[in-house]
Amino acid sequence: MVDMTTSTIAPTRSYASLRAAWIPLTALCLAFFVEMVDNTLLSVALPTIGRSLGGSTTALQWVTGAYSLTFGGLLLTAGSIADRFGRKRVLLVGLAAFGLISLLVVGVHSTGELIAVRAALGIAAAAMAPITNSLVFRLFEGEAERMRAMTLMIVVGMSGFILGPLLGGTALAHIPWQWLLVVNAPIALIAVIGVLRGVAPDRREDLTADKLDLPGAILSIITIGLACYTATSGVENGWLSAATLASALGALCALAAFIWHERRTPAPMLDLSMFRNATIRGAVLAEIGTAVAMAGVMFGLVLHFQYAYGWSPVKAGLANLPMIVTMVAAAPFSEWLVKRFGHRVTCLVAAVLLAGSMAGLAWGVFRGYLVIAVFMVTFTLGLRTVMTVCGVALVGAMPANRTSMGAALNDTAQEIGTSVGTAVVGTLIAALVTKVLPAGVWGHALVLSFFSGERVTYGALAVIVGLIAGWGALTLTDSKDTEEHPAEA
């Protein structure tokens, strides 16, 4: 079992500032950016892909869904492998695979082949995601530098997620859609060079010697994969459909088997005793709540801007700029809160901002873009504060030989929250407005109906997120230093 009292992290190579670490930091940010932007990059290109490959609507949905499914399902497994065989080694393999698989798109002639490529990219991205966050944390010993580095990573990752449709829409005006994936290859190559030059190999004492828990890995993949598919199927096929109910039942059975196995195996992949630590428990809960909010608002605003307003993908992407600017500009506010009040109060303030902003969006959907933009700013302020503080606190509370698992746990919490948020919005819009969103210019009656559905949706999310993120924040400590988290029951 993991000793939760030994959470001090000895970095493989210590840098005094972000400027001094610019080579490895740039490489890790590039890796994180490309894996996040691939979540949304192809969404705007689906009509073009459909015309090019002749795929059905369901097949096109799986062009994006296949990536998310394999990515979310393999995060814990990838983190476990990295903590055993070396984080730098696993990251380099993931980057190389991501770049090479992206090149396969030039030979794609059907949607089935493209779905296979996207699923393979999700596997490679899962080998990158927890390691990038774990390594960026370990580049620095100082709390302030770790906070700034994690903030930078979150800004880069969120920018990739938000900018995906904008970048895709702009690129499609000039180049074939295949280049949206081909460009991953040179980015991955640059990241590989930066990691080789700036990140030292893992020390043996910073890795775990436990045997890889293959049954636990398989059960975790089945559990998370079926859970993600349940959310997708619920939106597409209905929550009482045979496919959705069977998937949900399978996910619950796999989860029960996973918990039973992890409690009994001598070397578990995910030591469940970690959740006795209030910092880990609270950070995971708060991250889930934050991801629910992020996915719900992002999905809702995409529909709002592109369908209700009738804006182009490029204009709709530009409409998200207040979120990106706030991500960058709000760092002093978050750092001041942590230094002054510690993690618990900071996360509570951020949770109130999240819930209040979604309530504000519910009020503002009828009042035009400027009102929405104001609440996008306050929403992002709360979002980035929770994500930064909880990301640092969670990885810092882990033992030195489990930091990749901590980062994977953080990413998995976000994937679960993202699935829940998308499912909530999709279900409520389908129930309150229409099951099929018509293309083209919407009539006045449909726009008003959509705004009314949005109001109810954001109001419901405000309550859900406020409860989940607030509950998680309450279990954090008042520590202002992530290296001071003792084991807590």
N, C-alpha and C positions, 0 to 999 in steps of 0.2 A: 504494500500500500504506500501511497505517497505521503511523505512527511511534510505537512503543511507549515511547519515551523521554520523550514529552511528556504525562505523565499528570496533571499538575497541573490541578486544576479551579478555574476562576474562577467563583464563584457569581454568578447573575444578580442576586440580592439577598441580602445576608448578614444573619443574625439572630444575636444573641449568646446566646440561650437559647431553650428550647422554649416558655417562657411568652410571650416576645416574638413568637414565630412562631405563636401559637395559631390565628390565622385560616387561613393556608394549610395548617398542619399538620392542623387539624381537617378541612378540605376534602379533603386528600389521603387522610387516614385513612378518611373516609366513602366515598370512591371505592373504596379498596382493600377496605373491609369489604363493600360491596354486591356487588363482583365475586366475592369469596370465598364469601360466604354463599349466593350463587346456585348454587354448586357442589353444595350439599347440601340447600338449603331445601326443594326439591320432593320429596326422596326419601321423606319421611314422608307426603306427600300423594298418592302414586301410587295407592293403593287408591281414594281418594276421586275422583281424576281418572278412573280407569278406570270407576267407576260413572257418573260424570257424562258422559263422552264415549264410553264403550263401546269403548275400545281394547283390543287384544290385549296379552298379556304382553310380547312383543317390542317392540311400539310404545311401551309404557310405559317400557321400558328405554331407548329412544331419546329419551324426553323429557328424561332427565338426560344421556345420552350425547352428544346433538347439541351441547349447550353445551360440554362438555369437548373434543369433537373440533375444533370451529371455534376455540375459545379457544386450545388448545395449538398448533394448526397455524399460527396467524397471529401468534404472539408475536414471532418474529424479524422478520417483515415489518413489523409495527407499530413496533418499535424502530428499524428502519432508516429508515422514513418520518419518524418523529419527529426523528431526528438530522439530517434534511435540511430539513424544512419547519417545524420549531419544536415543541418538546415541549408548551408551553402550548397552542398551537393544536390539536394533535392530541388532547390530553387533553380539551379543551373539546368538540371534535367527538364524541369517544367518549362523554363523559358525556351530551351532548344526545341522541345516538342511543340510548343505553342507556335513558334515561328515556322517550323517545317510543315505542320498540319495546315497552317493558314495558306501555304502555297498550293495545297491540293485543290483549292477552289477553282483553279484555272482549268482543271480537268472535269469539273462537275457538269453533268448533262441532264440531271433530273432533281426534283425536290428531295427524293429519297436519299440521293447521294449527298446533297447539301445538308440534310438533317444529320446524316452520319458524321460529316465533317464538323458540324456544330457540336454534336455530342462529344466528339473527341477533343475539341477545343475546350469544352467544359471540364473534361478530365485534366487536361494540362493546366488550366487556370486554377483548379483546385489544388494542384501541387505548388502553385505560386502564392496564392492569397494569404494563408496563415503564416508562411515563412517571411514574406515581405514585411508584415506588421511585427513579427517577432524580432527580425533582424534590425529594423529601424529603431526599435526600443533598446536593443542591446548595443547600439553604437555609442551610447552616451551613458555616463554615470550620474550626471547632474539632473535633478528633477525638472528644472526649468528647460533644459535642452530637450529632455524627453517629451515634455508637454508640447514644445514648439515643433519637434519632429513629428509627433503623432498628429498634431494639428495640420501640418503640411501634408501628411499622407492622406488625412481625411478630406482636406480641401481638394487635393489632386483626384482622389477616388470619386468624390461627389461631383466634381467638375466633369469627369469622364462620363459618369452616369447621366448627368443632366445635359451635357453637350452632345451626347451620342446622336440624337435626332437632328440637331443643328449641323453637326459635322457631316452626317450622312446625307442630309438634304442638300447641303452646299456642294458636296463632292459629286453627287449624282447629276448635277447640272453640267459637269465637265468630263467625267470619266465613267467607264462601265462599272456596274455594281460590284463585280468581282474584286476590284481594287480596294474596296472597303475592308476586305479581309487580307489581301496580299500585303497591304501596308504594315500588318502586324510583324512580318518577317524582319524588316530592317530595324524596327523598334526593339524587337526581342534581341537582335544581335547587339545593338548598342547597350542594352541592359546587361547582357552577358558580359561584355567587355568591362563595364563599370563594376559589376559584382566581382569579377576575377581580380581587378586591380585594387578595389577598395575594401572588400570584406574578407577578413581573415578566416581561415578554416576553423570549424568548431573544435574546441578542446574536448578530449575524451571525457573529462570529468564533468563537462556541461551537458553531456548526453546521458540518456538512461540506458542501462544495460539489460533492461527487462526484455523478454521475448515478445515479439510482435503478436498481438492478440487478434489472430485472423478471424475466429468466430465473431468476436465483438465488432471487428471492422465490417464484416459482411452484414451483420444485423443492423449496424448503424446506417450503412448504405441503403438497405431495404427500408428502414424506418423513415429516414429523411426523404428518400426518393419517393416513397408512396405518399408521405405527407404533402410534399410539394405537388405531386400529381393530383391528389385529392382536391387541393385548392384550385388547380387549373381545370379539372374536370367539373367541379361544382359550378364554376362560372360558365363553362362551355356547354355542359350537358344537363345541368340542374342538380341541386343538392340531394334529391331523392332518386336520382337515376341509379341504375344497377352498377354502372362503372364507378360512380362516385362512392356509393355505399361500400362496394367491395374493396375499393382502394383504402377508404377510411378504416374499415375493419382490419385489413391487412397491416396498415400502419400501426394500429393499436396492438395487434398481436405481436408484431415485430418489436415494438417498444417494450412490451412486457417481457419478451424473451431476452432482449438486450439487457434490461435491468436485472433480470434473474441471473444471467450469465456474468455480468460485470461484478455482481456482489459475491460471486463464488469463485471466480478465477483468481489465482495468486498474482497475476500480472495483468490487470485490466487495462484496456485501451483508455477508458475514461473512468478514473477512480471516482466513484460517486461520493466518497467521503469528502471530496473537495467542497461539496455544496454545504457542508457544515460551516465553512468559512463564510461569514456574512458578507465580506467584500465581493467574493466570487458570485455568491447567490444574488446579491443585490445588483451587481454590474450586469449580469446576464439578463435579469428581469428588465432593468432599465433599457438595455440595448434592444430587447424584443419590442418594448413599447415604442421606442424611438423609430425602429424600422417599420413598425405598423404605420406610424404617422407619416414617415417619409414616402413609403410606397403608396399609401392612400392619397396623399396630397399630390404626388407626382402624377399618378394615374388620372386623378380627377382633373388636374389642370391641363393635361394633354388633351383630354376630351373637351374641356372648356374652351381652350384657345383654338384648337384645330377644327372642332366640329361646331360648337355653339357660336364662336366668333367667325369661323370660316377662314382663319389665318393659314398661311402656307407653313410648311414645316420649318423653314428658315425663320420666319417671323415668330412662330411659336417658340422656337429655340431661343431666340433673342429675348423673348418675354421672361425667360428664366434667369436672366442676368442678375436681377436683384439678389437671388439666392447665392450665386457664385461670388459676387462682390462682398456680400455679408460674410460668407465663409472665410474670405481672406481678411477682411477688415476687423472682424470681431475678436481676434486673438487676444488683444489687451484686456478686453472685458472678461473673457473666460479665465485668463491667468490671474487677474486681480481677484476675482471671486474665489478661486481656489486658495490663493495665498491668504486671503482675509478670512474666509469662513470654512475652508476644507471641503472635502468631497460631498458630504451629506447635504449641507445647505446649498452648495452650488448646484447639485443635481435636482434638488427640490425646486429651486428657482427656475432652472431650465425646464423641468417638467411642467411647471405652471405656465411658462412661456409657450411651450408646445400646445398644451390644452387650450390656453387662452387664444392663441393664434388660430387654431382650428375653429374655435367658436367665432372668432372674428371673420374668418373666411366664410363661415355659414351665413353670417350677417351681410358680408360684402359681395356675395356672388351676383346680386342684382344691381350693384352699384358701380360697375365698371372696373377697368384694369388698374387704375391708380390706387383704389382702395385695396384691391387684391394684392398689389405690389407691396403696400405697407405691411400687410400681414405676412407676406412671403418673407420679408426682412426679419420680423420678430420670430417667425417660425424657424427660420434658419439659425438665428441666434441661439434659440433653445436646442435645436437639433445638434449643431456642432459642439455645443458645450457638453451635452450628455455623452455624445459619441467619443469626444476627446477624453473626458475625465474617466468614463467607464472603461474605455480601451486601455488607458494607462494603468488604472487601478487593477483591472483584471489580470493583465500580463504581469504586473508588479507583484500581485499576490500569489502567483504561481511559483513553485520551486524552480531553481535554475535549469533543471533538466526537463522541464515541462512547459517552457515558454511558447513553443510552437503549438502545443495543445491548447494553451490559454488563448492564443491568437485565433486558432481554429474554432474554439468554443465561442469566442466573440463574433467571428464571421458567421458561424452557424446560427447563433441567436439572431443576427441581422437577417439571414436568409429566411428563417422561420417567420420573423416579423414581416418581412417583405411579402411572403406568400399570404399571410393572414391579412395584411393591409390591402393587397390587390384583390383578394377574395371578398373582403367586406365591401369595398367600393363597387366591384363588379356585380355582386349580388344585389346590393341596395339599388344601384342604378337600373339593373334589369327588373327589379320588383317595382320600383317607383316610377320609372320612365318607360323604358322599352327594352325588350330582350335583344333586338337587332337595331344597332345604330345606323340609320340610313346615311349613305354617302352623299356628297354634294351639298348644296346650300340648304340649311334647315329652315323650315317655316317658323313664323313667330310663335305659334302655339307649342311646337315641340321645344323650342328654346326655353320658353317659360316653364314648361314641364321639367326640362332638364335642370334648370336652375333650382326649382323647388326640390327635386330629388337630391341635388348637390347639397342644399341647405340641410336636409335631414341627415345625409351621409356625413358631412363634416361635424355636425352636432353629435352624432353617435360616436365618431372617432375621437372627438374631444373628451368624452366621458371615458371611453376605453383606454385611450393613451394616458390620460391623467391618472387613472387608477393603477395601471401597470407600471408606468415610469415612476410615479410617486411612491408606490409600494417598494419598488426596487431601490430608489434613492434613500428611503428611510433605513434600509438595512446596511448602508455604507457607513464607514467610520468618519470621524471628524478630522482624520489625519490630513495633513497638507503635503505628505511625502508618501509616495507609493511603496516605499521600501519599509514602512513601519506597520504593515498589516500583520498582526498575529493571527494564529488560528482561532476562530470563534465558532462557538456552537450556535 
